[in-house]
Amino acid sequence: DAKTTQPNSMESNEEEPVHLPCNHSTISGTDYIHWYRQLPSQGPEYVIHGLTSNVNNRMASLAIAEDRKSSTLILHRATLRDAAVYYCILKGAGSNYKLTFGKGTLLTVNP
Amino acid sequence: GAGVSQSPRYKVAKRGQDVALRCDPISGHVSLFWYQQALGQGPEFLTYFQNEAQLDKSGLPSDRFFAERPEGSVSTLKIQRTQQEDSAVYLCASSVPGRKKMNTEAFFGQGTRLTVV
């Protein structure tokens, strides 16, 4: 599986935007970029995914670099409930059915 | 229920005891996954079912670990002769599609925290 690199931790203030980076320089042409987050004592929760174009949903936006070697998850206004570990995962379009988690980024949101 | 349900939420087992962890996936979901999460680490894949067929068990750490999904819905992860290194959170996830359409979201349960003493 192609590898992703994320910062171990990031800090943000409530109601400010948060940009969570992910590097994936060995991404293949058919790999989708998925983001999940895990709140304390909960299972992971799907956030967003994309292939080439930027994506928006009710939770977040995903900005994908033109060369697809990096991406950024954007939380437009962080709340205390967004404090979690955020995982960036590459997933193939074909038989790569499982999720390969790294250590993710621990996001702390300050009131 | 609306989501993936796992039971029990917490399990304490004495070393050498057998345990069984249950997962109720979302109704109609074809794919079911088990993951193991050690403290401070991301979840690690254990095994994958499509309906009742176990298509991948490459992540099971030893032959003490066994999973089944006999009717294509509820799944059980069984660990025989538990050891201290088995202490972890065991997560179950389900998703709708089969293998041909994999890029949709997976829904996770809250997990079962297993402590082996």
Interface residues (C-beta under 8 A of the other chain):
Chain A: Y32 H34 S41 Q42 G43 P44 E45 Y46 H49 V85 Y87 K91 G92 A93 G94 S95 N96 Y97 K98 L99 T100 F101 G102 K103 G104
Chain B: V4 S31 F33 Y35 G40 Q41 G42 P43 E44 F45 Y48 D56 G59 L91 A93 R99 M102 N103 E105 A106 F107 F108 G109 Q110 G111
